Amino acid sequence: MGKYSLKSRVLGGLWGAVVGDALGVPVEFHSRAEVQRNPVADFRGHGTYDQPEGTWSDDSSLLLCTVDSLLLHEFDTTDMGQRFVQWSQGRLWTPWGSVFDIGGATSRALRRIQEGVPAKQAGGADENSNGNGSLMRILPIALRFGNEPAERMLELAYRASAITHRHPRSQIACGFYCLIAAALLRGQTPAAAHQSAAQTVSPLLETKPLAGEKHYFAAALASDLATRPENDIASGGHVVDTLTASLWCLLTSRGYTETVLKAVNLGGDTDTTGVAAGGLAGVYYSLASVPAPWRTAMARAGDLECLFEKFTRLVAPNEAMDAGTNDSR
């Protein structure tokens, strides 16, 4: 586990993700040039959705629903799907009691669940079902099952993704992300976690059913990803773009704050890049690296703290918090 306790890494990942989301919400869909003319450096209110500062999006709502489900069931896609439906109706894990954004693929999948389609089959499997709507909520799977063998981790990530995104590309992206998060949870450096996950995923993309997906992951798997210029990093809503951008931000930064602000200031799908990069950075740099003023400024901060503490007691029972960290490692 290294310098930081499992509990502090799990809490860091959860808080890191939702804070990254809230930093990105006000500038979502703004171009990179537009965002970088007035870079995000702190929480803002209003913006794209005219929401108060500290507001999270559908990204965090579905992540929180996943945490909730894992607290009550070891792993149950039916329960997860029902919780996602409850959220879409404004009844579960909204910041202010209503839903102000939902992705098209997710919306279609939740409608199928309401019509009686089993959650494990609800996600679209066509080429157009490769937005980042499952990647944005997948981190709790890695935190809960971080000690499982890679094959089991991938299976669970694929199944969780399939509730809303059943195309192999989305499933692989979620699995790759979870492998990296689990390695960070064990104390591996970002570079080592990226390398080890790539070594697991690359052979899978050589198999006949998945060979057509290999070229999509070329940048995400590349050993020189950290040396690539920002202009080479896309930050739109495609699942592999978000995966690659979040990894690039983590690999080219030296702390949580630098990672998450770099992610948001890429522009485009800012909340989701913020969630994905913030979650990974929070796991590696631990809870104390996520600025306390940002945590306390979050919508429903007390509810988030309660949920996250319950989850860490499940994942790391009886473990004491470590003394702290700094944000420059």
N, C-alpha and C positions, 0 to 999 in steps of 0.2 A: 504493500500500500504506500510505502515511502513516507514522505513528510506529513501528509495529511490523512486524517481518518476517513473511513468509508462514509460515515455520516456527513462530514463536511463536504465531501465530493458530491454526494447525492443532493444535498441541499443546494450546493453551488450550481449544479446542473439545472435543477428545477427553477430556482430563482433567476439564474442566468438566462434561461430561455424566456421566461415571461417578461423580464426587464428588457431584453433585446426586442421583443415584440412591441412593447409599449414605446420604446424609442423610435421604432420604425413606422408605427401607425400614422403619425401626422404627415409623413412625407411619402407614403406609399403611392406608387405610380408616377412619381416625379422622376424626370430624367437624371442621369448621373451629373450632367453639366449643371442642371438646375439645383440639385441638392448641394453640389460642391461649391456653388456660388455663395451659399449660406449653410455651411456644414452643421450637421447635428452634433452638439456637444453636451446636451443635457435634455431632460424631459421638456416637451413642449405640449401645449394644448391646441385644440382645434385642428387646423390643417385639413387633410384630405376628407375626413369624415366628420369634421367639426365636433370632435370628442374632447372631454377634459383630459388634462395630462395624467399619465398613469393608466390610460385605458389600454386594455389588451384586445386583440382581435380574435377571429375564429381560430387562429393558430393555437393560441393558448387555451381557449375554451375547450377544444377537442383534446389537447394534451391533458388538461385538468380532468376531463371526463375519463380519459384513459387511466390516470392515477386513481381516480375514484373507483373504477371497475377493478383494478388490480388489488385494491385494499379489501374488496369483498370476495373476489374470486381469483384463484391462481392465474387463470387465463381463460377468458370466455368471450369469444367474439360476438355472440348473441347479446350478452349484457353490454358490451362496449357499443354495439350498434344501437341498442335501445337508448343508451345515455346520449349518444350523438343526436338521435332524434329528439330527445327531450331538450337538449340544448337548442336545436334549430327552432323549437317552439317557444323559446325564451324562458324555459323552466329550469335550466341547469347550467351553472357556470358561465353566465354572461356577466360582464363587468357592471352593468347598470340596469339589468332586467329586460333587455331587448337585444336582438341580433341585428347588427348593422352591416355585416358582410358575410358572404358564404360563396365558396367556389362552385362553379358549374358542375364539375364531376361529383363533388361531395353532395350537392343538392340532389342530383339525379339518383345517387346511390341511396340516400336517406329516404327519398320518395319510394324507391323500390322496397326498402325494409318496411315502410308503412303499409305497402301493398301486400306484404306477406313473403317476400323473397328472403331466404335465409341470409343473415349478415355476411357470412363467409362467401357468398356468391353475389353480393349486391354491387360491388365495385365494377366499373366499366373495365373491359379488357381490350378495347380498341386503341388504335394509335393515338387518338385524341384524348385518351384518359391518362396522360402522363404529366399532368400538372403536379405541383409540389404539395398537394393537399393531404397526402399520407405521411410524407417525410416530416412535415412540420409538427406532427403529434407523436412521433415514434420514439422519442428519447426515453419515456418511462419504461418501455420494454427492455432497453439496454440496462437501465438502472436496476430494474427488478430481477433480471436474469443474467446479470453480468458474469456470474461464475459458471454458467452453463457452457458446454462445449460449443464451438463455433457452429457446428451443424444444427444444433438445437436453437441457438440464437437466430440463425438465418431463417429457420422454419417459422419461429414465432413472429419475426419481423414480417415475413411474407404474408402470414395469415392476418396479422393486424392491418397491414397495408390493404389487403384485398377487400376490406369492408367498404372502402371508398375507391380504391385504385388497385385493380387486379391485373393490370398489364405487367409482364415480367420486368420491364424496365423500372417501373416504380417500385416493385418488390425488391429488386436487386439494390436499388439506391437506398431503400430503407435498411436492408440487411447490411450493406457496406457501412452506412452511418452508425448502426448499432454496434458493429464490430469495433469501430474506432472508439466510440463512447465507452465500451466495455474495457478496452485496453487502457484508455485514460483513467478509468475508474480504478484499475489495478496499479496506476502510477507510472505507466509508460509515458515518455515524452510525446508531444504531438507528432514529431517526425517518425518515431518508432511505431506509434499506433497506426499512422497512415501506412507505413511500409508493411506492417504485419497484416493489416486488413486487406491491402492490395494483393499480398501473396495468397490470401485465401480466396479472394473474389476472382482474380485473373483466370485461374484454371476453369472456373465455372463458366466463364464467358467463351471458353474454347469448345464447350460441349455443343453438340449439334442443335439442340432446341434454342440455345441462347446465343449462338455465334453471330446472329444478325444484330445483336445489341452491343457487341464489343466496341465498335467505333464510337458509340455515344459516350462511353466511359473513358476514352483515351486520356483526356486531360485530368480527370479525377484520379486515375490510377497512376499517372506519370510520376516518376521519381523526382523530376525537376519542377514539380508544380510550384514550389515555394519561390522559385527563381523567375517565374513568368511575370511579365508586367501587368499592371492593373488593366490596361486596355485589352488584354487577352481574356479577361474574366467577365463572362456574361452574368447578369443578375436579374434575369426575367423570371417568369413563373414556371418554366419547364423544370421538372424534378432534377435532372442532372445538372442544369445550370445552378440551381440552389445548392445542391450537394457540393459541386466544385467550388463555388464562391465561398461557402462556409468553411471548407477545408483550407482554401487559400488564405482567408482571413486569419484562421487559427495558426497556420504555419508561418505566416509572415508577421506575427505580432508577438509582443512580450508580456502580455497581461490581459486580464478580462476586459478592462475598459478599452484598451486599444483595439482588441479583436472586435468587440461589438460595435464600436463607433465606426470602424473601418467597414464593417458589413453594412450598416445602415447607410453610410455615405456612398456606397456603390450605386444608390438609386434603384429604380425599378420596383421589384417586389421586396421592399425594404423590411416589412415586418417579418416575412418568412425567412429572409437571409439573416435577420437579427435573431430570430428564434433558434435557427439551426446553428449558427456560429456561437451565439451566446450560451446555448446549452453545452456545447463541447468545451468552450473556454471555462465555463463555470465548473464543470467536472474537473478539469485539470488544475485550475488555480484555486479552487475551493470556495466555500461560502464567503469568507471574509474578503475575497477579491471583488465581490459584487457590491458596489457602494451602498452603504446603509441608507443614505438619503433617497436613493432610487427605490430601494425595497419598500421603505415606509411610504413613499409617494404613490405606490401602486394602488389601483382600485381594489377594494376589499382586501387590503393587506393582511388584516387579522385572519380572515378566512383562508387566505393562501398559506399563512404561517401554520395554522392548525392542520390543514390538509397535508402540507409537506412534512410536518413533524410526525404525523401518523404514518406516512409512507416510509420515513426513515426508520421508525421503530420496527416496521415490518422487514425492511431490508437490512438494517444494522441494529438488531435488538441489543440493548444494554451497553451500547458503545458510547463512550464519552466523546464530546467534541474536542478536537485538538485546539491548541492555544491560538492559532490564527495563521495568517499568511501575509504576504505583501503582493503587490500587483506588478512586480518587475521581474519575476523569475523567467 
